Amino acid sequence: MLFRSFKDEKGNIIGKGELSARSILHELFPNAEIKYQVPLKSLLSEDWASDLSERQEKETIDIVVYATPIIAVRVQDPHHSGKITSARDLVQRKTLEWHGIKVVDLQFYECTSLMKELVNEESKKELVIALKSEGIYL
């Protein structure tokens, strides 16, 4: 079955890899609160949130694991390779990091099993490697 992105009940776009990443993160962090499509603004201090651009006001983080530290998981499909989107992603990453949030990007070219919406040993390994690359060890 070919997975296509879809809109959830709130109108958020759920892309390739998100559902499998959610499932695996629940296994890896069984005691943590995990939320989806979290507004960027809600993760920032009031000072920062009041200075966001109109576009940033609408940005959401695919998956947020409320652990210590907070982990923002961004599932990056091929459109994140473009110049404009990758520049926006970098600004978002730095903003989150300045707020003490670890940012884990699940890149389409590194997480091929995950992007097929597979929950198996290979997709778990892909996610664990991405976590480790940001200094998050389980």
The first five atom37 places (N, CA, C, CB, O) and aatype in JSON, in Angstrom:
{
  "aatype": [12, 10, 13, 1, 15, 13, 11, 3, 6, 11, 7, 2, 9, 9, 7, 11, 7, 6, 10, 15, 0, 1, 15, 9, 10, 8, 6, 10, 13, 14, 2, 0, 6, 9, 11, 18, 5, 19, 14, 10, 11, 15, 10, 10, 15, 6, 3, 17, 0, 15, 3, 10, 15, 6, 1, 5, 6, 11, 6, 16, 9, 3, 9, 19, 19, 18, 0, 16, 14, 9, 9, 0, 19, 1, 19, 5, 3, 14, 8, 8, 15, 7, 11, 9, 16, 15, 0, 1, 3, 10, 19, 5, 1, 11, 16, 10, 6, 17, 8, 7, 9, 11, 19, 19, 3, 10, 5, 13, 18, 6, 4, 16, 15, 10, 12, 11, 6, 10, 19, 2, 6, 6, 15, 11, 11, 6, 10, 19, 9, 0, 10, 11, 15, 6, 7, 9, 18, 10],
  "atom_mask": [
    [1, 1, 1, 1, 1],
    [1, 1, 1, 1, 1],
    [1, 1, 1, 1, 1],
    [1, 1, 1, 1, 1],
    [1, 1, 1, 1, 1],
    [1, 1, 1, 1, 1],
    [1, 1, 1, 1, 1],
    [1, 1, 1, 1, 1],
    [1, 1, 1, 1, 1],
    [1, 1, 1, 1, 1],
    [1, 1, 1, 0, 1],
    [1, 1, 1, 1, 1],
    [1, 1, 1, 1, 1],
    [1, 1, 1, 1, 1],
    [1, 1, 1, 0, 1],
    [1, 1, 1, 1, 1],
    [1, 1, 1, 0, 1],
    [1, 1, 1, 1, 1],
    [1, 1, 1, 1, 1],
    [1, 1, 1, 1, 1],
    [1, 1, 1, 1, 1],
    [1, 1, 1, 1, 1],
    [1, 1, 1, 1, 1],
    [1, 1, 1, 1, 1],
    [1, 1, 1, 1, 1],
    [1, 1, 1, 1, 1],
    [1, 1, 1, 1, 1],
    [1, 1, 1, 1, 1],
    [1, 1, 1, 1, 1],
    [1, 1, 1, 1, 1],
    [1, 1, 1, 1, 1],
    [1, 1, 1, 1, 1],
    [1, 1, 1, 1, 1],
    [1, 1, 1, 1, 1],
    [1, 1, 1, 1, 1],
    [1, 1, 1, 1, 1],
    [1, 1, 1, 1, 1],
    [1, 1, 1, 1, 1],
    [1, 1, 1, 1, 1],
    [1, 1, 1, 1, 1],
    [1, 1, 1, 1, 1],
    [1, 1, 1, 1, 1],
    [1, 1, 1, 1, 1],
    [1, 1, 1, 1, 1],
    [1, 1, 1, 1, 1],
    [1, 1, 1, 1, 1],
    [1, 1, 1, 1, 1],
    [1, 1, 1, 1, 1],
    [1, 1, 1, 1, 1],
    [1, 1, 1, 1, 1],
    [1, 1, 1, 1, 1],
    [1, 1, 1, 1, 1],
    [1, 1, 1, 1, 1],
    [1, 1, 1, 1, 1],
    [1, 1, 1, 1, 1],
    [1, 1, 1, 1, 1],
    [1, 1, 1, 1, 1],
    [1, 1, 1, 1, 1],
    [1, 1, 1, 1, 1],
    [1, 1, 1, 1, 1],
    [1, 1, 1, 1, 1],
    [1, 1, 1, 1, 1],
    [1, 1, 1, 1, 1],
    [1, 1, 1, 1, 1],
    [1, 1, 1, 1, 1],
    [1, 1, 1, 1, 1],
    [1, 1, 1, 1, 1],
    [1, 1, 1, 1, 1],
    [1, 1, 1, 1, 1],
    [1, 1, 1, 1, 1],
    [1, 1, 1, 1, 1],
    [1, 1, 1, 1, 1],
    [1, 1, 1, 1, 1],
    [1, 1, 1, 1, 1],
    [1, 1, 1, 1, 1],
    [1, 1, 1, 1, 1],
    [1, 1, 1, 1, 1],
    [1, 1, 1, 1, 1],
    [1, 1, 1, 1, 1],
    [1, 1, 1, 1, 1],
    [1, 1, 1, 1, 1],
    [1, 1, 1, 0, 1],
    [1, 1, 1, 1, 1],
    [1, 1, 1, 1, 1],
    [1, 1, 1, 1, 1],
    [1, 1, 1, 1, 1],
    [1, 1, 1, 1, 1],
    [1, 1, 1, 1, 1],
    [1, 1, 1, 1, 1],
    [1, 1, 1, 1, 1],
    [1, 1, 1, 1, 1],
    [1, 1, 1, 1, 1],
    [1, 1, 1, 1, 1],
    [1, 1, 1, 1, 1],
    [1, 1, 1, 1, 1],
    [1, 1, 1, 1, 1],
    [1, 1, 1, 1, 1],
    [1, 1, 1, 1, 1],
    [1, 1, 1, 1, 1],
    [1, 1, 1, 0, 1],
    [1, 1, 1, 1, 1],
    [1, 1, 1, 1, 1],
    [1, 1, 1, 1, 1],
    [1, 1, 1, 1, 1],
    [1, 1, 1, 1, 1],
    [1, 1, 1, 1, 1],
    [1, 1, 1, 1, 1],
    [1, 1, 1, 1, 1],
    [1, 1, 1, 1, 1],
    [1, 1, 1, 1, 1],
    [1, 1, 1, 1, 1],
    [1, 1, 1, 1, 1],
    [1, 1, 1, 1, 1],
    [1, 1, 1, 1, 1],
    [1, 1, 1, 1, 1],
    [1, 1, 1, 1, 1],
    [1, 1, 1, 1, 1],
    [1, 1, 1, 1, 1],
    [1, 1, 1, 1, 1],
    [1, 1, 1, 1, 1],
    [1, 1, 1, 1, 1],
    [1, 1, 1, 1, 1],
    [1, 1, 1, 1, 1],
    [1, 1, 1, 1, 1],
    [1, 1, 1, 1, 1],
    [1, 1, 1, 1, 1],
    [1, 1, 1, 1, 1],
    [1, 1, 1, 1, 1],
    [1, 1, 1, 1, 1],
    [1, 1, 1, 1, 1],
    [1, 1, 1, 1, 1],
    [1, 1, 1, 1, 1],
    [1, 1, 1, 1, 1],
    [1, 1, 1, 1, 1],
    [1, 1, 1, 0, 1],
    [1, 1, 1, 1, 1],
    [1, 1, 1, 1, 1],
    [1, 1, 1, 1, 1]
  ],
  "atom_positions": [
    [[0.84, -1.18, 0.0], [0.0, 0.0, 0.0], [0.89, 1.25, 0.0], [-0.96, 0.0, 1.22], [1.8, 1.37, 0.82]],
    [[0.62, 2.14, -0.9], [1.37, 3.39, -1.0], [0.76, 4.41, -0.05], [1.39, 3.92, -2.47], [-0.44, 4.68, -0.12]],
    [[1.58, 4.97, 0.82], [1.09, 5.94, 1.79], [1.13, 7.33, 1.18], [1.91, 5.88, 3.08], [2.13, 7.72, 0.59]],
    [[0.07, 8.05, 1.33], [0.02, 9.44, 0.91], [-0.3, 10.28, 2.14], [-1.05, 9.66, -0.23], [-0.95, 9.83, 3.07]],
    [[0.18, 11.51, 2.11], [-0.14, 12.38, 3.23], [-1.64, 12.63, 3.26], [0.64, 13.72, 3.13], [-2.33, 12.48, 2.25]],
    [[-2.13, 13.0, 4.43], [-3.56, 13.28, 4.59], [-3.74, 14.36, 5.63], [-4.34, 12.0, 4.98], [-2.81, 14.69, 6.37]],
    [[-4.92, 14.9, 5.69], [-5.23, 15.9, 6.71], [-5.98, 15.22, 7.84], [-6.06, 17.08, 6.11], [-6.89, 14.43, 7.61]],
    [[-5.57, 15.56, 9.06], [-6.26, 15.0, 10.22], [-7.54, 15.79, 10.48], [-5.35, 15.0, 11.46], [-7.9, 16.68, 9.71]],
    [[-8.21, 15.47, 11.57], [-9.49, 16.1, 11.89], [-9.36, 17.6, 12.15], [-10.11, 15.44, 13.09], [-10.35, 18.33, 12.08]],
    [[-8.15, 18.07, 12.45], [-7.93, 19.5, 12.71], [-7.37, 20.23, 11.48], [-6.98, 19.68, 13.88], [-7.1, 21.43, 11.53]],
    [[-7.21, 19.49, 10.38], [-6.7, 20.1, 9.16], [-5.18, 20.09, 9.05], [0.0, 0.0, 0.0], [-4.63, 20.67, 8.11]],
    [[-4.49, 19.45, 9.99], [-3.04, 19.34, 9.93], [-2.65, 18.28, 8.91], [-2.45, 19.0, 11.32], [-3.3, 17.24, 8.81]],
    [[-1.6, 18.52, 8.16], [-1.12, 17.55, 7.2], [-0.24, 16.53, 7.92], [-0.34, 18.24, 6.05], [0.73, 16.89, 8.59]],
    [[-0.6, 15.26, 7.77], [0.17, 14.16, 8.35], [0.91, 13.51, 7.18], [-0.76, 13.12, 9.12], [0.29, 12.94, 6.29]],
    [[2.23, 13.61, 7.22], [3.04, 13.14, 6.1], [3.58, 11.74, 6.29], [0.0, 0.0, 0.0], [3.39, 11.11, 7.33]],
    [[4.26, 11.28, 5.25], [4.89, 9.97, 5.28], [5.8, 9.85, 6.49], [5.69, 9.72, 3.98], [6.55, 10.77, 6.81]],
    [[5.72, 8.72, 7.14], [6.6, 8.43, 8.26], [6.09, 8.86, 9.61], [0.0, 0.0, 0.0], [6.57, 8.37, 10.64]],
    [[5.14, 9.75, 9.64], [4.67, 10.27, 10.94], [3.96, 9.22, 11.78], [3.74, 11.44, 10.73], [4.19, 9.14, 12.99]],
    [[3.12, 8.44, 11.17], [2.36, 7.45, 11.94], [3.28, 6.38, 12.53], [1.29, 6.8, 11.07], [3.12, 5.99, 13.68]],
    [[4.23, 5.91, 11.73], [5.16, 4.9, 12.24], [6.07, 5.52, 13.31], [6.01, 4.3, 11.09], [6.36, 4.86, 14.31]],
    [[6.51, 6.75, 13.11], [7.35, 7.42, 14.12], [6.59, 7.57, 15.43], [7.82, 8.82, 13.61], [7.15, 7.35, 16.5]],
    [[5.32, 7.93, 15.36], [4.5, 8.06, 16.57], [4.48, 6.74, 17.34], [3.07, 8.49, 16.22], [4.69, 6.7, 18.55]],
    [[4.21, 5.67, 16.61], [4.1, 4.36, 17.23], [5.4, 3.95, 17.91], [3.72, 3.31, 16.19], [5.39, 3.47, 19.05]],
    [[6.52, 4.15, 17.23], [7.82, 3.77, 17.79], [8.18, 4.65, 18.98], [8.9, 3.87, 16.71], [8.71, 4.15, 19.98]],
    [[7.9, 5.93, 18.89], [8.21, 6.83, 20.01], [7.42, 6.45, 21.26], [7.9, 8.29, 19.62], [7.93, 6.58, 22.38]],
    [[6.2, 6.0, 21.08], [5.42, 5.53, 22.24], [6.08, 4.32, 22.89], [3.98, 5.18, 21.81], [6.04, 4.17, 24.11]],
    [[6.69, 3.46, 22.08], [7.42, 2.31, 22.62], [8.69, 2.75, 23.34], [7.77, 1.32, 21.49], [9.02, 2.24, 24.41]],
    [[9.41, 3.7, 22.74], [10.69, 4.14, 23.29], [10.54, 5.01, 24.54], [11.46, 4.9, 22.24], [11.4, 5.0, 25.42]],
    [[9.45, 5.76, 24.6], [9.2, 6.68, 25.73], [7.83, 6.38, 26.33], [9.28, 8.17, 25.26], [6.92, 7.22, 26.27]],
    [[7.67, 5.19, 26.93], [6.34, 4.77, 27.41], [5.76, 5.65, 28.51], [6.42, 3.37, 27.91], [4.54, 5.69, 28.68]],
    [[6.6, 6.35, 29.25], [6.11, 7.18, 30.36], [6.02, 8.66, 30.03], [6.99, 6.99, 31.54], [5.63, 9.46, 30.88]],
    [[6.37, 9.02, 28.81], [6.35, 10.43, 28.43], [5.03, 10.79, 27.75], [7.53, 10.75, 27.49], [4.39, 9.97, 27.09]],
    [[4.65, 12.03, 27.92], [3.5, 12.55, 27.18], [4.01, 12.85, 25.77], [2.88, 13.84, 27.87], [5.06, 13.46, 25.59]],
    [[3.26, 12.41, 24.77], [3.64, 12.64, 23.38], [2.45, 13.29, 22.69], [4.06, 11.3, 22.66], [1.33, 12.78, 22.73]],
    [[2.72, 14.44, 22.05], [1.67, 15.17, 21.35], [2.05, 15.34, 19.89], [1.41, 16.55, 22.01], [3.23, 15.27, 19.52]],
    [[1.04, 15.58, 19.07], [1.23, 15.68, 17.62], [0.77, 17.04, 17.12], [0.48, 14.56, 16.89], [-0.15, 17.65, 17.66]],
    [[1.46, 17.5, 16.07], [1.11, 18.76, 15.42], [1.02, 19.88, 16.47], [-0.23, 18.63, 14.65], [0.01, 20.59, 16.57]],
    [[2.08, 20.02, 17.22], [2.14, 20.99, 18.31], [2.53, 22.35, 17.73], [3.15, 20.54, 19.41], [3.55, 22.45, 17.04]],
    [[1.76, 23.39, 17.99], [2.13, 24.72, 17.48], [3.5, 25.14, 17.99], [1.07, 25.76, 17.89], [3.79, 25.04, 19.18]],
    [[4.33, 25.61, 17.08], [5.66, 26.09, 17.45], [5.56, 27.11, 18.57], [6.37, 26.71, 16.22], [6.32, 27.07, 19.53]],
    [[4.62, 28.01, 18.43], [4.43, 29.11, 19.39], [4.29, 28.6, 20.82], [3.21, 29.92, 19.01], [4.76, 29.25, 21.76]],
    [[3.64, 27.45, 21.0], [3.39, 26.93, 22.34], [4.65, 26.42, 23.03], [2.36, 25.82, 22.27], [4.65, 26.2, 24.24]],
    [[5.72, 26.23, 22.28], [6.97, 25.72, 22.83], [7.96, 26.83, 23.17], [7.6, 24.76, 21.86], [9.04, 26.56, 23.7]],
    [[7.59, 28.07, 22.88], [8.51, 29.2, 23.03], [8.12, 30.09, 24.19], [8.56, 30.0, 21.76], [6.97, 30.1, 24.63]],
    [[9.09, 30.85, 24.67], [8.8, 31.83, 25.72], [7.9, 32.91, 25.14], [10.11, 32.44, 26.29], [7.81, 33.08, 23.92]],
    [[7.24, 33.62, 26.02], [6.3, 34.67, 25.59], [6.99, 35.74, 24.75], [5.65, 35.33, 26.81], [6.43, 36.22, 23.77]],
    [[8.21, 36.09, 25.12], [8.96, 37.1, 24.36], [9.17, 36.65, 22.92], [10.32, 37.37, 25.03], [8.95, 37.42, 21.98]],
    [[9.58, 35.41, 22.76], [9.81, 34.88, 21.41], [8.5, 34.74, 20.65], [10.53, 33.53, 21.47], [8.41, 35.14, 19.48]],
    [[7.51, 34.19, 21.29], [6.23, 33.93, 20.63], [5.61, 35.21, 20.09], [5.27, 33.24, 21.59], [4.95, 35.2, 19.06]],
    [[5.81, 36.31, 20.8], [5.21, 37.57, 20.35], [5.93, 38.16, 19.14], [5.23, 38.58, 21.49], [5.4, 39.06, 18.48]],
    [[7.12, 37.66, 18.83], [7.89, 38.18, 17.69], [7.87, 37.28, 16.46], [9.31, 38.4, 18.11], [8.61, 37.53, 15.51]],
    [[7.06, 36.24, 16.47], [7.03, 35.34, 15.32], [6.4, 36.0, 14.11], [6.26, 34.07, 15.68], [5.53, 36.86, 14.23]],
    [[6.86, 35.57, 12.95], [6.26, 36.06, 11.71], [4.88, 35.4, 11.54], [7.18, 35.75, 10.48], [4.55, 34.45, 12.25]],
    [[4.11, 35.91, 10.61], [2.79, 35.35, 10.35], [2.9, 33.88, 9.96], [2.07, 36.15, 9.24], [2.08, 33.06, 10.37]],
    [[3.9, 33.56, 9.16], [4.11, 32.18, 8.74], [4.49, 31.3, 9.93], [5.21, 32.12, 7.66], [3.96, 30.2, 10.08]],
    [[5.4, 31.78, 10.77], [5.82, 31.0, 11.93], [4.68, 30.79, 12.91], [6.98, 31.7, 12.64], [4.64, 29.77, 13.61]],
    [[3.76, 31.73, 12.97], [2.58, 31.58, 13.84], [1.79, 30.31, 13.5], [1.66, 32.82, 13.72], [1.14, 29.72, 14.36]],
    [[1.86, 29.9, 12.23], [1.09, 28.74, 11.75], [1.88, 27.44, 11.8], [0.63, 29.0, 10.34], [1.31, 26.36, 11.6]],
    [[3.19, 27.51, 12.06], [4.03, 26.32, 12.03], [3.7, 25.38, 13.19], [5.5, 26.71, 12.08], [3.39, 25.81, 14.3]],
    [[3.78, 24.08, 12.89], [3.61, 23.07, 13.92], [4.79, 22.1, 13.87], [2.26, 22.3, 13.73], [5.46, 21.96, 12.85]],
    [[5.02, 21.45, 14.99], [6.04, 20.42, 15.1], [5.32, 19.09, 15.0], [6.87, 20.55, 16.44], [4.32, 18.87, 15.69]],
    [[5.81, 18.2, 14.14], [5.13, 16.93, 13.88], [4.84, 16.16, 15.17], [5.96, 16.07, 12.95], [3.7, 15.76, 15.42]],
    [[5.88, 15.95, 15.96], [5.73, 15.15, 17.18], [6.58, 15.79, 18.27], [6.14, 13.65, 16.95], [7.74, 16.14, 18.03]],
    [[6.02, 15.93, 19.46], [6.78, 16.45, 20.6], [6.69, 15.44, 21.72], [6.25, 17.85, 21.06], [5.61, 15.03, 22.15]],
    [[7.88, 15.04, 22.2], [7.98, 14.12, 23.33], [8.32, 14.97, 24.55], [9.06, 12.99, 23.08], [9.38, 15.59, 24.61]],
    [[7.4, 15.0, 25.51], [7.61, 15.78, 26.72], [8.37, 14.93, 27.73], [6.25, 16.27, 27.3], [7.8, 14.33, 28.64]],
    [[9.68, 14.91, 27.52], [10.61, 14.21, 28.4], [11.62, 15.26, 28.87], [11.32, 12.98, 27.67], [11.42, 16.45, 28.65]],
    [[12.69, 14.81, 29.49], [13.75, 15.73, 29.89], [14.99, 15.37, 29.1], [14.02, 15.67, 31.43], [15.61, 14.34, 29.38]],
    [[15.37, 16.17, 28.13], [14.73, 17.41, 27.68], [13.54, 17.11, 26.78], [15.75, 18.3, 26.95], [13.3, 15.97, 26.39]],
    [[12.8, 18.16, 26.45], [11.71, 18.04, 25.48], [12.35, 17.74, 24.13], [10.83, 19.35, 25.43], [13.39, 18.3, 23.78]],
    [[11.71, 16.85, 23.37], [12.22, 16.46, 22.06], [11.2, 16.81, 20.99], [12.55, 14.94, 22.02], [10.05, 16.38, 21.04]],
    [[11.63, 17.62, 20.02], [10.8, 17.95, 18.87], [11.24, 17.05, 17.71], [10.93, 19.48, 18.48], [12.38, 17.11, 17.27]],
    [[10.33, 16.22, 17.23], [10.63, 15.3, 16.14], [9.97, 15.83, 14.87], [10.14, 13.85, 16.47], [8.76, 16.01, 14.81]],
    [[10.82, 16.07, 13.87], [10.32, 16.59, 12.6], [10.56, 15.54, 11.52], [11.02, 17.95, 12.23], [11.7, 15.13, 11.28]],
    [[9.48, 15.11, 10.88], [9.57, 14.1, 9.84], [9.74, 14.85, 8.51], [8.3, 13.16, 9.82], [8.85, 15.57, 8.07]],
    [[10.92, 14.67, 7.9], [11.31, 15.48, 6.75], [11.22, 14.69, 5.44], [12.74, 16.0, 6.95], [12.06, 13.85, 5.16]],
    [[10.19, 14.99, 4.65], [10.05, 14.36, 3.35], [10.88, 15.15, 2.33], [8.55, 14.31, 2.91], [11.51, 16.14, 2.69]],
    [[10.91, 14.73, 1.06], [11.79, 15.38, 0.08], [11.6, 16.89, -0.1], [11.6, 14.74, -1.24], [12.55, 17.58, -0.47]],
    [[10.42, 17.41, 0.16], [10.23, 18.86, -0.06], [11.05, 19.7, 0.92], [8.74, 19.22, 0.06], [11.25, 20.89, 0.7]],
    [[11.53, 19.08, 1.99], [12.38, 19.81, 2.95], [13.81, 19.99, 2.43], [12.41, 19.07, 4.28], [14.63, 20.64, 3.08]],
    [[14.1, 19.42, 1.26], [15.43, 19.58, 0.64], [15.56, 20.89, -0.13], [15.71, 18.41, -0.29], [16.67, 21.31, -0.44]],
    [[14.43, 21.52, -0.43], [14.46, 22.77, -1.19], [15.11, 23.9, -0.41], [0.0, 0.0, 0.0], [15.15, 23.87, 0.82]],
    [[15.61, 24.89, -1.12], [16.34, 26.0, -0.49], [15.49, 26.77, 0.51], [16.85, 26.95, -1.54], [15.94, 27.03, 1.63]],
    [[14.3, 27.13, 0.13], [13.45, 27.94, 1.0], [13.0, 27.15, 2.23], [12.24, 28.46, 0.23], [13.1, 27.63, 3.36]],
    [[12.51, 25.94, 1.99], [12.02, 25.13, 3.11], [13.16, 24.76, 4.04], [11.33, 23.87, 2.61], [12.98, 24.79, 5.26]],
    [[14.32, 24.4, 3.5], [15.44, 24.04, 4.38], [15.92, 25.24, 5.19], [16.61, 23.47, 3.55], [16.34, 25.08, 6.33]],
    [[15.85, 26.44, 4.62], [16.22, 27.65, 5.37], [15.22, 27.89, 6.51], [16.27, 28.9, 4.43], [15.62, 28.22, 7.63]],
    [[13.94, 27.72, 6.22], [12.93, 27.87, 7.28], [13.12, 26.82, 8.37], [11.51, 27.76, 6.69], [12.98, 27.11, 9.56]],
    [[13.44, 25.59, 7.95], [13.68, 24.52, 8.91], [14.85, 24.85, 9.83], [13.95, 23.2, 8.19], [14.8, 24.56, 11.02]],
    [[15.89, 25.46, 9.28], [17.06, 25.82, 10.08], [16.7, 26.88, 11.12], [18.19, 26.33, 9.17], [17.13, 26.78, 12.27]],
    [[15.93, 27.87, 10.72], [15.49, 28.91, 11.66], [14.64, 28.28, 12.77], [14.68, 30.03, 10.93], [14.82, 28.59, 13.95]],
    [[13.74, 27.39, 12.39], [12.9, 26.73, 13.38], [13.75, 25.89, 14.33], [11.84, 25.85, 12.69], [13.54, 25.92, 15.54]],
    [[14.7, 25.15, 13.8], [15.59, 24.32, 14.62], [16.33, 25.18, 15.64], [16.6, 23.56, 13.73], [16.34, 24.87, 16.83]],
    [[16.95, 26.26, 15.17], [17.73, 27.12, 16.07], [16.84, 27.75, 17.14], [18.45, 28.23, 15.27], [17.24, 27.86, 18.3]],
    [[15.64, 28.14, 16.76], [14.7, 28.73, 17.72], [14.35, 27.72, 18.81], [13.42, 29.21, 17.0], [14.35, 28.06, 19.99]],
    [[14.07, 26.49, 18.42], [13.75, 25.45, 19.39], [14.96, 25.14, 20.28], [13.29, 24.18, 18.68], [14.82, 25.0, 21.49]],
    [[16.12, 25.04, 19.67], [17.33, 24.75, 20.45], [17.62, 25.85, 21.46], [18.53, 24.57, 19.52], [18.06, 25.57, 22.57]],
    [[17.38, 27.1, 21.09], [17.58, 28.21, 22.03], [16.66, 28.11, 23.23], [17.37, 29.54, 21.32], [16.9, 28.72, 24.27]],
    [[15.6, 27.35, 23.07], [14.65, 27.14, 24.17], [14.9, 25.82, 24.9], [13.22, 27.16, 23.63], [14.05, 25.35, 25.66]],
    [[16.06, 25.22, 24.66], [16.44, 24.0, 25.36], [15.77, 22.74, 24.86], [0.0, 0.0, 0.0], [15.77, 21.71, 25.54]],
    [[15.2, 22.8, 23.66], [14.5, 21.65, 23.09], [15.43, 20.94, 22.12], [13.19, 22.1, 22.37], [16.06, 21.57, 21.27]],
    [[15.52, 19.63, 22.24], [16.31, 18.82, 21.31], [15.48, 18.63, 20.04], [16.71, 17.43, 21.93], [14.29, 18.32, 20.12]],
    [[16.1, 18.82, 18.9], [15.41, 18.67, 17.62], [15.97, 17.44, 16.91], [15.56, 19.94, 16.74], [17.17, 17.34, 16.68]],
    [[15.07, 16.53, 16.57], [15.45, 15.31, 15.86], [14.74, 15.32, 14.52], [15.1, 14.03, 16.7], [13.51, 15.3, 14.45]],
    [[15.53, 15.34, 13.46], [14.97, 15.3, 12.11], [15.06, 13.89, 11.56], [15.69, 16.29, 11.18], [16.13, 13.29, 11.53]],
    [[13.93, 13.37, 11.14], [13.86, 12.06, 10.51], [13.84, 12.3, 9.0], [12.6, 11.23, 10.99], [12.78, 12.55, 8.42]],
    [[15.01, 12.21, 8.39], [15.16, 12.53, 6.97], [14.71, 11.35, 6.1], [16.61, 12.9, 6.64], [14.99, 10.2, 6.41]],
    [[14.01, 11.66, 5.02], [13.47, 10.64, 4.13], [14.56, 9.72, 3.57], [12.73, 11.28, 2.98], [14.31, 8.54, 3.35]],
    [[15.76, 10.25, 3.35], [16.83, 9.46, 2.75], [17.59, 8.62, 3.78], [17.8, 10.37, 2.02], [18.36, 7.74, 3.41]],
    [[17.38, 8.89, 5.06], [18.01, 8.11, 6.12], [17.04, 7.13, 6.78], [18.59, 9.04, 7.18], [17.46, 6.13, 7.36]],
    [[15.77, 7.42, 6.69], [14.73, 6.62, 7.37], [13.79, 5.99, 6.35], [13.93, 7.51, 8.37], [12.59, 6.25, 6.37]],
    [[14.33, 5.17, 5.48], [13.53, 4.64, 4.37], [12.42, 3.69, 4.83], [14.44, 3.91, 3.4], [11.33, 3.7, 4.26]],
    [[12.69, 2.88, 5.83], [11.64, 1.99, 6.34], [10.55, 2.78, 7.04], [12.23, 0.94, 7.3], [9.36, 2.51, 6.87]],
    [[10.97, 3.75, 7.83], [10.02, 4.61, 8.54], [9.1, 5.33, 7.54], [10.78, 5.63, 9.41], [7.9, 5.45, 7.77]],
    [[9.67, 5.81, 6.46], [8.89, 6.54, 5.46], [7.91, 5.66, 4.71], [9.82, 7.21, 4.47], [6.97, 6.15, 4.07]],
    [[8.12, 4.36, 4.79], [7.16, 3.41, 4.2], [6.06, 3.06, 5.19], [7.89, 2.13, 3.73], [5.23, 2.19, 4.93]],
    [[6.08, 3.74, 6.34], [5.13, 3.5, 7.43], [5.24, 2.08, 7.97], [3.7, 3.76, 6.96], [4.25, 1.45, 8.34]],
    [[6.48, 1.59, 8.01], [6.72, 0.28, 8.6], [7.15, 0.44, 10.05], [7.78, -0.49, 7.79], [7.97, 1.3, 10.38]],
    [[6.59, -0.38, 10.9], [7.03, -0.43, 12.29], [7.66, -1.81, 12.46], [5.83, -0.19, 13.33], [6.99, -2.81, 12.69]],
    [[8.99, -1.82, 12.33], [9.74, -3.06, 12.43], [11.12, -2.74, 13.01], [9.87, -3.78, 11.04], [11.39, -1.6, 13.39]],
    [[11.98, -3.74, 13.07], [13.31, -3.52, 13.67], [14.1, -2.47, 12.9], [14.1, -4.84, 13.71], [14.81, -1.67, 13.5]],
    [[14.0, -2.48, 11.58], [14.75, -1.52, 10.77], [14.27, -0.08, 11.02], [14.62, -1.87, 9.28], [15.09, 0.82, 11.19]],
    [[12.97, 0.13, 11.04], [12.46, 1.5, 11.27], [12.77, 1.96, 12.7], [10.93, 1.56, 11.01], [13.05, 3.14, 12.92]],
    [[12.73, 1.05, 13.65], [13.1, 1.4, 15.03], [14.57, 1.8, 15.09], [12.82, 0.22, 16.0], [14.93, 2.77, 15.75]],
    [[15.4, 1.05, 14.4], [16.83, 1.35, 14.35], [17.06, 2.73, 13.73], [17.58, 0.27, 13.54], [17.88, 3.5, 14.23]],
    [[16.35, 3.04, 12.66], [16.48, 4.35, 12.01], [16.15, 5.48, 12.99], [15.54, 4.44, 10.78], [16.86, 6.48, 13.05]],
    [[15.09, 5.3, 13.75], [14.68, 6.34, 14.7], [15.68, 6.46, 15.85], [13.28, 6.03, 15.25], [16.01, 7.56, 16.27]],
    [[16.15, 5.34, 16.35], [17.13, 5.36, 17.44], [18.42, 6.04, 16.99], [17.41, 3.94, 17.95], [19.02, 6.8, 17.75]],
    [[18.86, 5.77, 15.77], [20.06, 6.42, 15.23], [19.85, 7.93, 15.15], [20.41, 5.85, 13.83], [20.76, 8.7, 15.49]],
    [[18.69, 8.35, 14.72], [18.39, 9.79, 14.64], [18.41, 10.43, 16.03], [17.02, 10.03, 13.97], [18.93, 11.53, 16.2]],
    [[17.86, 9.75, 17.01], [17.89, 10.24, 18.38], [19.33, 10.36, 18.88], [17.08, 9.32, 19.31], [19.72, 11.38, 19.45]],
    [[20.12, 9.32, 18.66], [21.52, 9.32, 19.11], [22.31, 10.43, 18.44], [22.17, 7.97, 18.81], [23.2, 11.01, 19.06]],
    [[22.0, 10.73, 17.19], [22.73, 11.77, 16.48], [22.52, 13.15, 17.12], [22.3, 11.81, 15.01], [23.3, 14.08, 16.89]],
    [[21.47, 13.27, 17.93], [21.2, 14.52, 18.65], [21.54, 14.4, 20.13], [19.74, 14.92, 18.48], [21.16, 15.26, 20.93]],
    [[22.25, 13.32, 20.5], [22.68, 13.17, 21.88], [21.62, 12.61, 22.81], [0.0, 0.0, 0.0], [21.71, 12.79, 24.03]],
    [[20.63, 11.94, 22.25], [19.57, 11.34, 23.07], [19.79, 9.82, 23.07], [18.13, 11.71, 22.52], [19.62, 9.16, 22.05]],
    [[20.17, 9.3, 24.23], [20.46, 7.87, 24.35], [19.41, 7.24, 25.24], [21.88, 7.63, 24.92], [19.03, 7.78, 26.28]],
    [[18.95, 6.07, 24.8], [17.9, 5.37, 25.54], [18.5, 4.32, 26.45], [16.9, 4.74, 24.59], [17.76, 3.63, 27.15]]
  ]
}
